[in-house]
Amino acid sequence: MLDLALALVAGLGAGILNAVVGAGTLVTYTVLLALGLNPLAANVTSAAGIFPGSIAGAYTYRNVLREAQLRTELVLATVAMVVGSLLGIPLLLLLPPEVFSRVVPWLILLAGALTILQPWLKGRPVIGVRAVKPRRIVLVLGICAAGIWLSYFGAATGVITLTVLLIVGIHDLQLANGIKNLITGVANCLIGVLFLFIAPVNIPFALAIAIGSTLGGLVGGRAAQRFSPVVFRFVIFLVAILAAAATFLA
């Protein structure tokens, strides 16, 4: 019973963190390892339990998403995230974790740094039809890559996704965070269900995390909408540093 309570609390913390920026998987994965699960079981159990929190976080952003004039980009981002997450599943089940261990911390740090620097990097907005296709190509490729990482390990997918959305021109951080919560929630739901059938998911722990992450997503999503852009960027950067450090030490 104590183990389930710890899993629930871990899910709560992960749900809050994921709704705000990402890297909630670091919380649940670490706790599940401490509770005796092997790395693969901890990873897939975390993924199966965390997706309700992402969906709950997206629900708190429903008004922001409803008002956005980015229907095409939202569909493209969702499809790219789902496709990427499906591509990442074979990597998780077949490849050793060491394959990405060297490059991932640097990728996370780069994503955090780009988020901080984005207001100075975005430059003058480009107007015209020519600007649309390249940005959409970058959106699809970047989000697809984030989706691959989402199903392979998941930690800091939110940081990477936010960075991609900002780079392609979605400069409103709250809108970008709402999109991030929605597309990661959809992809997490898909891979979480798949993992129930093809991977060693610990059902009791996954259910406890799901309850906690749902509550955390609702709390975190509402809290994130009160952040100023400057505070939001530094929160993203801080999470990126902590996630990179945890990955370095893993």
Buried (B, 14 or more C-beta within 10 A) or exposed (E): EEBBEBBBBBBBBBBBBBBBBBBBBBBBBBBBBEBEBEEEBBBBBBBBBBBBBBBBBBBBBEEBBEEBEBEEBBEBBBBBBBBBBBBBBEBBBEEEBEEBEEEBBEBBBBBBBBBBEBEEEEEEEEEEEEEEEEBBEBBBEBBBBBBBBBBBBBBBBBBBBBBBBBBBBBBBBBBBBBBBBBBBBBBBBBBBEBBBEEBEBBEEBBBBBBBBBBBBBBBBBEEBBEBEEEEBBBBBBEBBBBBBBBBBEB
